[in-house]
Amino acid sequence: MILVKAPQVNYDNEIMELAKVFFPDETVAIPDKSEDSAYQELTGDHMVLTSSFMEEKPGFFSFMAALQKGQDILCEHKTISSSDNMELDYLDEERSTAGNRKSNRVIKNGLKGCVFDLLAEYTGKHPKWGALTGIRPVKLVHEMLDKGFDYEKIRQELLNVYKLHPEKADLLIRTAENQRPLIDKPYDNKASVYIHIPFCSTRCHYCSFPSDLISRVSNKMDAYLDCLEQELAAVMNELLKQGTQVDTIYIGGGTPTVLEHIHLEKLLCIVQKHIAQIFKLREYTVEAGRPDSLDKKKLQIMKDYGVTRVSINPQSMNQETLDLIGRSHTVEDIVRIFMQAREIGYDCINMDVILGLPGETEQHMRRTMESIAALKPDNITIHTLAVKRASAWKDSFRQYDPSRKGLAEEMAEVCREWLDRLGMEPYYLYRQKYMLDHLENIGYALPGKECLYNIQFMDEKRDIWAFGAGASSKIYYPGEDRLVRIGNVKNLDEYLSRVGEMIEKKLKVLYSS
């Protein structure tokens, strides 16, 4: 066990997450410091990671980190850094607003950088994402651009302050460059809508998202859609009164197209009535997902109701893999549904693949990418397998096969080769815990085919109103650069019985804005 001790600051959790990158097979924890004697006794038999700082003079800091066991110092590291003008601006701003330098990002970055150097020296590992542990690293580039930094200065910050490998620094900058023209500036009165359909025909073994099997809840589908309509009607009516413009819709899940034809059409009719025929939309996505949930009639229904973008997600184009992960369709089904979507007139189709699926090698990924490239989709999203506690594979992946470490990264390189050939650019990126080889998820698109909703969701600089069981709205206050989250209950029966509460919470925020 490794215990994290950072008594001067409130960044224990971030330092703990960084330590987990270097020690993936160890338990890393923050001890209960309120019981001092027990704390001292506990740490005697475990490694302890400590970090601290000192401000030598205004703008100049020293950072210290050490790894010890009992009284033995296993490794220690010290860095001295100075704040440039941008960092001093942050320092003054955060001291004045928080009144406490413990919340200062200069100190946080310095401490994490020092801990990174310490652990890199001790383990010999140099993770490519450096000291960054957050979900949305591209936001960091946008923040620096907003402060007036040019791309070369940003690159140096990413390399020297955040300890990124040049490959990841360049990826972040390239992604931010592609996003920049598509992000609303200044933050005007626009919003996005997300509609959650938390139902699937079967559960894929890698999946950790909460969802119900459609076979178990089909008798509740009309009630669910009626509750969705109540939510949508109440909020859209108020947004219209306030002059807010909804310009993107994303229907996700689950597997939205697992709905029967009559229920899919009912859903799209509700969206048409309360959103699509009222607001001028720039994008309307349905995440169809599994090809076994689709047919030509469903594709046509969606097209008739104005859907502009669909996802048809194979995850792999190797049949043995599809069987292993719990998919009840064939590679031929994927190709057939894709071609039908093109025939109907969809000119923006996304396809997902997953790096690191069990049994797959670099050659399997080459086969997958070659097959997908032949179809010529408009978007390709590259996911890295992240096996979480809620997935069926959580136990079998508890100790990941050491011989496969690094394989997901090799697969990612295969994907990059094909994406370059297809002329696709990265346009959004995010990270998750428990990802193989500490990689990332990246969305690629042909120029002009980027998914606006994905960018907006990751940028977190606009309102996203979310509807349905388990959906979470994010309301942005630009004057304070602050988000308020409004979560709906996840349980289907609770949602059906408490939808009035969900509506009330949303309207309360709307009335106060």
Wavefront OBJ file of the C-alpha trace (Angstrom):
o trace
v 0.000 0.000 0.000
v 1.090 3.565 -0.718
v -0.275 6.381 1.437
v -0.418 9.959 0.165
v 0.395 12.775 2.572
v 0.087 16.413 1.434
v -0.799 18.346 4.613
v -0.378 21.869 3.209
v -2.845 21.572 0.366
v -6.169 20.025 -0.594
v -4.830 18.209 -3.653
v -4.466 14.791 -2.024
v -6.885 13.175 -4.472
v -5.081 14.474 -7.547
v -1.705 13.380 -6.202
v -3.229 10.000 -5.358
v -4.523 9.594 -8.936
v -1.084 10.500 -10.274
v 0.548 7.903 -8.012
v -1.856 5.244 -9.331
v -0.467 5.818 -12.826
v 2.985 4.769 -11.601
v 1.738 1.998 -9.299
v -1.269 0.452 -11.112
v -1.096 -2.805 -9.157
v -0.778 -1.188 -5.720
v -3.436 0.209 -3.418
v -2.940 3.970 -3.179
v -4.932 5.710 -0.459
v -5.292 8.837 1.627
v -5.181 7.977 5.353
v -7.547 9.373 7.948
v -5.395 12.178 9.324
v -7.863 13.026 12.080
v -6.579 10.046 14.091
v -2.949 11.077 14.342
v -1.648 8.192 16.442
v -3.372 5.587 14.271
v -2.070 7.397 11.200
v 1.522 7.234 12.420
v 1.168 3.568 13.349
v -0.418 2.706 10.017
v 2.206 4.414 7.903
v 5.058 2.599 9.596
v 4.600 -0.528 7.483
v 3.716 1.140 4.207
v 5.322 3.414 1.673
v 4.363 7.040 2.202
v 4.369 9.639 -0.562
v 4.775 13.137 0.881
v 4.756 16.495 -0.886
v 5.139 20.076 0.298
v 6.020 23.563 -0.931
v 7.454 26.877 0.190
v 7.126 30.327 -1.364
v 10.685 31.656 -1.220
v 9.598 35.111 -2.402
v 6.608 36.388 -4.406
v 6.350 34.278 -7.534
v 9.171 31.871 -6.618
v 8.363 28.470 -5.137
v 10.252 25.406 -4.024
v 8.496 22.040 -4.162
v 9.548 18.904 -2.323
v 8.429 15.294 -2.670
v 9.653 12.118 -1.032
v 8.857 8.425 -0.970
v 9.686 6.671 2.259
v 9.059 3.495 4.200
v 9.213 3.858 7.934
v 12.277 5.984 8.586
v 13.962 5.059 5.288
v 13.887 7.612 2.453
v 13.543 5.626 -0.771
v 13.691 8.630 -3.083
v 13.317 12.400 -2.819
v 13.076 15.270 -5.261
v 13.070 19.066 -5.113
v 12.263 21.633 -7.787
v 12.348 25.413 -7.812
v 10.110 27.288 -10.201
v 9.045 30.842 -10.909
v 5.680 32.035 -12.158
v 5.511 33.841 -15.478
v 3.102 36.712 -15.999
v 0.160 34.460 -16.754
v 0.725 32.382 -13.639
v 1.088 35.499 -11.484
v -2.250 36.689 -12.841
v -3.753 33.385 -11.774
v -2.012 33.715 -8.412
v -3.425 37.178 -7.728
v -6.876 36.217 -9.004
v -7.146 33.043 -6.974
v -5.758 34.608 -3.812
v -8.318 37.377 -4.039
v -11.270 35.085 -4.772
v -10.410 32.140 -2.560
v -8.402 34.069 -0.017
v -6.143 31.068 0.334
v -3.168 30.093 -1.771
v -3.862 26.410 -1.114
v -6.341 26.564 -3.958
v -3.829 28.054 -6.356
v -3.128 26.251 -9.600
v 0.514 27.344 -9.614
v 1.069 25.449 -6.390
v -0.970 22.484 -7.596
v 0.946 22.202 -10.855
v 4.277 22.602 -9.096
v 3.490 19.908 -6.555
v 2.182 17.478 -9.152
v 5.179 18.140 -11.377
v 7.542 17.490 -8.495
v 5.731 14.269 -7.566
v 5.835 13.202 -11.222
v 9.609 13.720 -11.392
v 10.070 11.830 -8.124
v 8.031 8.826 -9.214
v 9.561 8.808 -12.695
v 13.010 8.671 -11.115
v 11.999 5.924 -8.680
v 10.099 3.682 -11.116
v 11.850 4.460 -14.394
v 8.441 5.096 -15.981
v 7.588 8.247 -17.940
v 3.818 8.240 -18.640
v 3.060 10.243 -21.765
v 0.245 12.228 -20.137
v 2.690 13.540 -17.588
v 1.154 15.020 -14.450
v -2.280 15.461 -16.050
v -4.943 13.221 -14.535
v -8.144 15.041 -15.555
v -10.843 13.947 -17.971
v -10.767 17.002 -20.267
v -7.133 17.993 -20.969
v -8.018 20.019 -24.102
v -9.703 22.596 -21.849
v -6.252 23.482 -20.545
v -5.143 24.569 -24.020
v -8.280 26.677 -24.492
v -7.694 28.387 -21.138
v -4.172 29.349 -22.194
v -5.371 30.546 -25.600
v -7.979 32.701 -23.862
v -5.163 34.212 -21.766
v -3.287 35.203 -24.933
v -0.655 32.465 -25.153
v 0.504 31.460 -28.623
v 0.770 27.786 -29.558
v 4.531 27.560 -29.056
v 4.267 28.992 -25.549
v 1.421 26.582 -24.792
v 3.521 23.678 -26.027
v 6.354 24.662 -23.695
v 3.925 24.869 -20.765
v 2.582 21.408 -21.544
v 6.082 19.949 -21.783
v 7.752 21.708 -18.857
v 4.984 22.395 -16.341
v 2.620 19.497 -17.007
v 5.378 17.042 -18.029
v 3.607 15.823 -21.182
v 5.379 13.776 -23.825
v 5.728 15.828 -27.051
v 3.305 13.435 -28.790
v 0.517 14.249 -26.311
v 1.288 17.967 -26.240
v 1.014 18.115 -30.023
v -2.205 16.069 -29.941
v -3.833 18.485 -27.476
v -2.806 21.533 -29.498
v -3.943 19.973 -32.773
v -7.325 19.071 -31.247
v -7.798 22.540 -29.762
v -6.897 24.159 -33.094
v -9.576 22.092 -34.821
v -12.140 22.932 -32.138
v -11.449 26.650 -31.943
v -13.537 27.785 -34.950
v -16.453 25.602 -33.789
v -16.715 26.896 -30.213
v -19.169 29.730 -29.589
v -17.349 32.899 -28.550
v -18.469 34.928 -26.780
v -20.697 32.528 -24.907
v -24.054 33.518 -26.324
v -27.516 32.392 -25.323
v -27.397 28.950 -26.926
v -27.990 25.499 -25.503
v -27.746 21.821 -26.396
v -30.187 19.029 -25.597
v -29.287 15.482 -24.592
v -31.992 12.784 -24.423
v -31.154 9.549 -22.620
v -32.570 6.193 -23.702
v -31.035 3.829 -21.108
v -32.061 0.544 -22.711
v -30.134 -2.178 -24.560
v -30.983 -5.535 -26.103
v -28.061 -7.197 -24.283
v -25.198 -5.886 -22.185
v -21.732 -5.780 -23.752
v -19.178 -7.294 -21.383
v -16.969 -4.180 -21.255
v -19.846 -1.764 -20.588
v -20.189 0.047 -17.249
v -23.035 2.406 -18.160
v -26.290 1.898 -16.247
v -28.981 0.529 -18.542
v -31.979 -1.818 -18.524
v -32.521 -4.709 -20.894
v -35.345 -3.710 -23.210
v -36.977 -7.137 -22.824
v -37.527 -6.472 -19.117
v -39.013 -2.983 -19.408
v -40.798 -2.931 -22.763
v -44.173 -2.636 -21.012
v -43.022 0.670 -19.478
v -41.874 2.289 -22.713
v -44.961 4.410 -23.330
v -44.835 5.679 -19.751
v -41.130 6.500 -20.132
v -41.676 8.482 -23.316
v -44.624 10.308 -21.739
v -42.399 11.375 -18.831
v -39.693 12.455 -21.269
v -42.245 14.624 -23.028
v -43.298 16.230 -19.756
v -39.675 17.113 -19.001
v -38.974 18.415 -22.490
v -42.162 20.458 -22.746
v -41.642 22.233 -19.424
v -38.006 23.156 -20.020
v -38.270 24.003 -23.731
v -41.213 26.300 -23.027
v -39.165 28.230 -20.477
v -36.063 28.356 -22.698
v -38.202 29.788 -25.482
v -39.527 32.484 -23.134
v -35.981 33.402 -22.131
v -34.805 33.632 -25.736
v -32.409 30.697 -25.529
v -31.685 28.970 -28.837
v -31.267 25.189 -28.935
v -29.018 24.279 -31.865
v -27.826 20.707 -31.231
v -29.635 17.538 -30.135
v -27.987 14.276 -29.124
v -30.036 11.148 -28.388
v -27.825 8.627 -26.612
v -27.972 5.651 -24.308
v -27.938 2.774 -23.880
v -28.951 2.015 -27.410
v -31.678 4.439 -28.547
v -32.522 2.433 -31.659
v -33.341 -0.638 -29.562
v -36.817 0.917 -29.320
v -39.530 -0.692 -31.424
v -40.467 1.231 -34.563
v -43.607 2.657 -32.965
v -41.722 3.882 -29.890
v -38.805 5.255 -31.904
v -41.243 7.262 -33.996
v -43.063 8.427 -30.860
v -39.749 9.641 -29.406
v -38.785 11.503 -32.570
v -42.269 12.998 -32.807
v -41.879 14.365 -29.264
v -38.522 15.892 -30.192
v -40.023 17.346 -33.365
v -42.931 18.893 -31.476
v -40.963 20.503 -28.656
v -37.565 21.229 -30.248
v -36.970 20.587 -33.940
v -39.914 22.540 -35.329
v -39.314 25.457 -32.932
v -35.549 25.970 -32.944
v -33.103 26.194 -35.829
v -30.869 23.154 -35.454
v -27.289 22.866 -36.654
v -26.993 19.177 -35.763
v -29.261 16.297 -34.739
v -27.540 13.059 -33.702
v -28.931 9.652 -32.839
v -26.372 7.263 -31.393
v -27.699 4.132 -33.035
v -24.744 2.131 -31.799
v -25.291 -1.564 -32.358
v -26.193 -2.538 -35.923
v -28.475 -5.321 -34.656
v -30.765 -2.598 -33.266
v -31.236 -1.042 -36.710
v -33.036 -1.765 -39.932
v -33.838 0.216 -43.055
v -37.229 1.306 -41.708
v -35.725 2.792 -38.531
v -33.068 4.596 -40.550
v -35.780 6.049 -42.770
v -37.929 7.128 -39.798
v -34.975 8.991 -38.310
v -34.177 10.637 -41.629
v -37.808 11.713 -42.069
v -37.717 13.432 -38.673
v -34.597 15.423 -39.522
v -31.776 13.417 -37.951
v -28.523 14.574 -39.571
v -25.915 12.345 -37.913
v -25.922 8.703 -36.792
v -23.417 6.452 -35.065
v -23.082 2.857 -36.229
v -20.504 1.376 -33.898
v -18.779 -1.916 -34.733
v -16.087 -1.710 -31.965
v -14.258 -4.392 -33.973
v -14.537 -5.833 -37.468
v -13.345 -9.263 -36.306
v -16.171 -11.761 -35.831
v -14.470 -13.745 -33.074
v -14.115 -10.538 -31.059
v -17.751 -9.552 -31.554
v -18.787 -12.964 -30.240
v -16.458 -12.658 -27.257
v -17.656 -9.218 -26.140
v -21.317 -10.192 -26.243
v -22.412 -8.660 -29.547
v -25.235 -10.550 -31.267
v -24.487 -9.411 -34.813
v -22.020 -10.133 -37.585
v -19.435 -8.067 -39.424
v -21.678 -8.352 -42.480
v -24.530 -6.759 -40.484
v -22.335 -3.722 -39.841
v -21.540 -3.290 -43.523
v -25.167 -3.813 -44.567
v -26.583 -1.221 -42.141
v -23.877 1.286 -43.052
v -24.642 0.957 -46.757
v -28.374 1.301 -46.106
v -27.751 4.509 -44.160
v -25.777 5.911 -47.087
v -28.518 4.918 -49.543
v -31.122 6.739 -47.444
v -29.002 9.878 -47.550
v -27.029 10.159 -44.319
v -23.929 12.195 -45.061
v -22.492 12.173 -41.532
v -21.935 8.709 -40.078
v -19.704 7.931 -37.107
v -18.131 4.554 -36.355
v -16.533 3.581 -33.009
v -13.709 1.129 -32.410
v -12.159 -0.009 -29.131
v -8.437 -0.511 -28.543
v -7.350 -3.440 -26.379
v -10.295 -5.812 -26.641
v -9.409 -9.303 -25.325
v -7.664 -11.547 -27.796
v -7.002 -8.757 -30.265
v -3.557 -7.858 -31.542
v -2.116 -5.191 -33.778
v -3.104 -7.309 -36.793
v -6.732 -7.439 -35.661
v -6.744 -3.655 -35.468
v -5.271 -3.398 -38.970
v -8.093 -5.597 -40.237
v -10.686 -3.477 -38.426
v -9.330 -0.175 -39.720
v -8.937 -1.485 -43.269
v -12.567 -2.667 -43.265
v -13.865 0.605 -41.826
v -11.770 2.714 -44.190
v -13.345 0.894 -47.137
v -16.763 2.137 -45.975
v -15.523 5.765 -45.832
v -17.342 7.012 -42.710
v -17.285 10.724 -41.864
v -16.255 10.285 -38.210
v -14.238 7.582 -36.492
v -14.017 7.559 -32.705
v -11.129 5.618 -31.184
v -11.915 4.398 -27.674
v -9.480 2.700 -25.327
v -10.828 -0.172 -23.261
v -11.482 0.944 -19.684
v -12.766 -1.889 -17.522
v -14.645 -0.434 -14.556
v -16.249 -1.972 -11.496
v -19.714 -2.046 -13.076
v -18.613 -4.072 -16.113
v -18.895 -7.846 -16.461
v -15.118 -8.049 -16.984
v -14.103 -6.335 -13.760
v -12.805 -9.521 -12.121
v -11.010 -11.009 -15.121
v -9.199 -7.708 -15.753
v -8.234 -7.089 -12.138
v -4.730 -8.249 -12.937
v -4.124 -7.207 -16.540
v -1.894 -9.615 -18.474
v 1.599 -8.042 -18.359
v 2.390 -9.444 -21.806
v -0.355 -7.219 -23.271
v 0.892 -3.981 -21.728
v 1.790 -1.585 -24.502
v -0.402 -3.413 -27.008
v -3.201 -0.825 -26.891
v -0.657 1.866 -27.713
v 0.552 -0.151 -30.708
v -3.060 -0.450 -31.850
v -3.482 3.312 -31.468
v -0.550 3.847 -33.821
v -2.224 1.593 -36.405
v -5.364 3.726 -36.124
v -3.406 6.950 -36.564
v -1.843 5.632 -39.778
v -5.275 4.884 -41.260
v -6.823 8.130 -40.035
v -4.052 10.114 -41.709
v -4.731 8.245 -44.961
v -8.430 9.094 -44.670
v -7.666 12.787 -44.126
v -9.330 12.871 -40.706
v -8.384 15.282 -37.917
v -8.825 14.920 -34.123
v -11.659 17.167 -32.977
v -12.435 16.035 -29.430
v -10.639 14.079 -26.749
v -11.207 12.863 -23.231
v -9.672 10.483 -20.740
v -11.066 8.017 -18.191
v -9.800 6.049 -15.242
v -8.645 2.474 -15.778
v -7.800 2.962 -19.470
v -5.311 0.484 -20.881
v -1.801 1.900 -21.307
v -3.052 5.235 -19.875
v -4.358 6.257 -23.285
v -7.368 8.379 -24.268
v -10.533 8.442 -26.358
v -10.303 10.567 -29.510
v -12.920 11.574 -32.032
v -11.663 12.087 -35.596
v -13.605 13.653 -38.447
v -13.316 14.787 -42.016
v -13.182 18.602 -42.228
v -16.685 19.997 -41.747
v -18.055 16.735 -40.314
v -17.169 17.273 -36.661
v -19.848 16.477 -34.065
v -20.657 19.845 -32.501
v -22.370 18.301 -29.488
v -19.262 16.296 -28.573
v -17.164 19.462 -28.623
v -19.745 21.397 -26.599
v -20.046 18.617 -24.033
v -16.298 18.455 -23.458
v -15.755 22.221 -23.580
v -18.284 22.823 -20.768
v -18.917 26.423 -21.799
v -22.619 26.236 -22.615
v -25.830 24.860 -21.157
v -26.599 21.219 -21.882
v -30.120 20.274 -20.843
v -30.421 16.517 -20.342
v -33.638 14.506 -20.140
v -34.536 10.971 -19.116
v -33.573 8.516 -16.381
v -29.938 8.954 -15.374
v -29.422 12.081 -17.482
v -27.371 14.936 -16.017
v -27.792 18.552 -17.139
v -24.861 20.981 -16.991
v -25.730 24.674 -16.730
v -22.942 27.167 -17.402
v -22.617 30.604 -15.797
v -20.101 32.509 -17.973
v -19.756 35.449 -15.596
v -18.466 33.105 -12.907
v -17.037 30.418 -15.220
v -19.035 27.931 -13.162
v -21.092 24.799 -13.867
v -24.189 23.636 -12.021
v -25.172 20.002 -12.494
v -28.776 18.813 -12.255
v -29.009 15.041 -12.094
v -32.043 12.889 -12.781
v -32.578 9.687 -10.814
v -31.157 6.602 -12.551
v -33.696 3.979 -11.560
v -36.441 3.672 -14.172
v -39.340 3.207 -11.750
v -38.159 6.115 -9.611
v -37.910 8.312 -12.676
v -41.457 7.433 -13.712
v -42.848 8.216 -10.269
v -40.714 11.300 -9.587
v -40.514 13.038 -12.957
v -42.267 16.028 -11.389
v -39.278 16.481 -9.080
v -36.901 16.326 -12.054
v -38.881 19.069 -13.786
v -39.044 21.188 -10.639
v -35.258 21.069 -10.174
v -34.670 22.241 -13.731
v -37.245 25.026 -13.578
v -35.803 26.243 -10.280
v -32.442 26.791 -11.967
v -34.084 28.420 -14.991
v -36.140 30.815 -12.881
v -33.076 31.862 -10.884
v -30.912 32.554 -13.925
l 1 2 3 4 5 6 7 8 9 10 11 12 13 14 15 16 17 18 19 20 21 22 23 24 25 26 27 28 29 30 31 32 33 34 35 36 37 38 39 40 41 42 43 44 45 46 47 48 49 50 51 52 53 54 55 56 57 58 59 60 61 62 63 64 65 66 67 68 69 70 71 72 73 74 75 76 77 78 79 80 81 82 83 84 85 86 87 88 89 90 91 92 93 94 95 96 97 98 99 100 101 102 103 104 105 106 107 108 109 110 111 112 113 114 115 116 117 118 119 120 121 122 123 124 125 126 127 128 129 130 131 132 133 134 135 136 137 138 139 140 141 142 143 144 145 146 147 148 149 150 151 152 153 154 155 156 157 158 159 160 161 162 163 164 165 166 167 168 169 170 171 172 173 174 175 176 177 178 179 180 181 182 183 184 185 186 187 188 189 190 191 192 193 194 195 196 197 198 199 200 201 202 203 204 205 206 207 208 209 210 211 212 213 214 215 216 217 218 219 220 221 222 223 224 225 226 227 228 229 230 231 232 233 234 235 236 237 238 239 240 241 242 243 244 245 246 247 248 249 250 251 252 253 254 255 256 257 258 259 260 261 262 263 264 265 266 267 268 269 270 271 272 273 274 275 276 277 278 279 280 281 282 283 284 285 286 287 288 289 290 291 292 293 294 295 296 297 298 299 300 301 302 303 304 305 306 307 308 309 310 311 312 313 314 315 316 317 318 319 320 321 322 323 324 325 326 327 328 329 330 331 332 333 334 335 336 337 338 339 340 341 342 343 344 345 346 347 348 349 350 351 352 353 354 355 356 357 358 359 360 361 362 363 364 365 366 367 368 369 370 371 372 373 374 375 376 377 378 379 380 381 382 383 384 385 386 387 388 389 390 391 392 393 394 395 396 397 398 399 400 401 402 403 404 405 406 407 408 409 410 411 412 413 414 415 416 417 418 419 420 421 422 423 424 425 426 427 428 429 430 431 432 433 434 435 436 437 438 439 440 441 442 443 444 445 446 447 448 449 450 451 452 453 454 455 456 457 458 459 460 461 462 463 464 465 466 467 468 469 470 471 472 473 474 475 476 477 478 479 480 481 482 483 484 485 486 487 488 489 490 491 492 493 494 495 496 497 498 499 500 501 502 503 504 505 506 507 508 509 510 511 512 513
